[in-house]
Amino acid sequence: MTPLSCLIVDDEPLAQEVLQTYVAHTPGLVLVGTCAHAPAALAALRQQPVDLLFLDIEMPLLNGLEFLRSLAQPPAVIFTTAYREYAVEGFELAAVDYLVKPVSFPRFTQAVNRVLHRLPGGAVAPAAPVAAPAKPEAGIFLRVDKRLVKVALADILYLESLKDYVRVHTRTGPLVTYHTLQGLADQLPADRFVRVHKSYLVALEHVRAIEGNVLEVGGAHITLSRLNREEVWARLRQSGIWGLR
């Protein structure tokens, strides 16, 4: 199958970096370029049409929705944005998928598969998902206010649910991000983080002590629920951190 040419349109350098990494580790995709705003993207498309756009929405000069409407023959589009409220409008414009930042690699792969399913002949990506790209320092990107902030996994102590938000407690202080606890749990490696309570997810390597049903993590005392107790002890044994058998 001929690789799909793609263009990233996003005004945030960190978001561009994440998508560039994902594209580089996805068979069947070839990156043509990146643009920080719609006018630059329009010029790039006139010079070299592409098969797929990874398109942000909130950008200077012209937002992604307006830009897509302006194209006479738009390529396949996957929106990548921090704003959930534009999803309906995005799909009305025939977007293939709508990704909410921070975007995990498995979710990115799922969106690309949807594009491939639409190709003539029904060509699809391999059924087995491509392994997430290895990084020199494993981390996760969090939307904090209007910025994407990269946080090293080793710096995360625990995560606390605040309904529609999550407070991520790190070695240098807390960060509040618009996300669900389960959503972040799905993006974090299961061998390093465990759910100890409906409202808490902790980093196994930072558990300092356990007394009864209370865990000490980074100076905080977190209740271990009865529902999660067996899972937590099993994970501590598997991790080998405490020398448990």
Secondary structure as UniProt FT lines:
FT   STRAND          4..9
FT   HELIX           13..24
FT   TURN            27..28
FT   STRAND          29..35
FT   HELIX           38..47
FT   STRAND          52..55
FT   HELIX           64..70
FT   STRAND          76..81
FT   HELIX           84..86
FT   HELIX           87..92
FT   TURN            93..94
FT   STRAND          97..100
FT   HELIX           105..117
FT   TURN            120..121
FT   STRAND          139..144
FT   TURN            145..146
FT   STRAND          147..152
FT   HELIX           153..155
FT   STRAND          156..162
FT   TURN            163..164
FT   STRAND          165..170
FT   TURN            171..172
FT   STRAND          173..178
FT   HELIX           181..187
FT   TURN            190..192
FT   STRAND          193..197
FT   TURN            198..199
FT   STRAND          200..203
FT   HELIX           204..206
FT   STRAND          207..211
FT   TURN            212..213
FT   STRAND          214..217
FT   TURN            218..219
FT   STRAND          220..223
FT   HELIX           226..239
FT   TURN            241..242
//
